[in-house]
Amino acid sequence: FSLYYYVFRENISRGRKKHIWVSVSADLYEDAKRDLSDLGLDKYASAKCYSLGNYKNQDTIKQDEGVMFSTYNTLIAKNRLDQLLQWCGDSFDGLIMLDECHRCKSIELDGEGNAKKSSSKTGAYHLRYFHLSFCQRVQLTQPSIS
């Protein structure tokens, strides 16, 4: 398991109700649910993991607890970030995990909230919350002395 699964488990065990997981591919949503189940959170994974992509952008998300999964591409669509922040509410204290954060793009929005420009610079959305986790795979090797 990756470290971020344990970070989620820790935050859930501390009673934090809502969490955000942003990654590069919608396919990783099912993988994340499976891995959370393997950590003993099978009921949580099956009942309280949601994909922002499964909601229409004008929908009000009514779930009061869980992990909201999104891709970076979903978040740059019109009103999606606002929709996610509305779901979080003012008392949000959960984890925001930016998986594969090196693939996140800096986005400039026009006055209507549409993505106007995307650059190749790595960046993140300006979020006012704490408990951020930037995750990137790192390979460790055994040092050797020549």
Salt bridges, closest charged atoms under 4 A:
GLU10 OE2 - ARG14 NE 2.50
ASP31 OD1 - ARG34 NH1 3.26
ASP35 OD1 - ARG34 NH2 3.11
GLU65 OE2 - LYS48 NZ 3.32
ASP90 OD1 - ARG128 NH2 3.95
GLU100 OE1 - HIS102 NE2 3.46
GLU100 OE2 - ARG137 NE 3.87
GLU108 OE2 - LYS116 NZ 3.18
GLU108 OE1 - LYS117 NZ 3.89
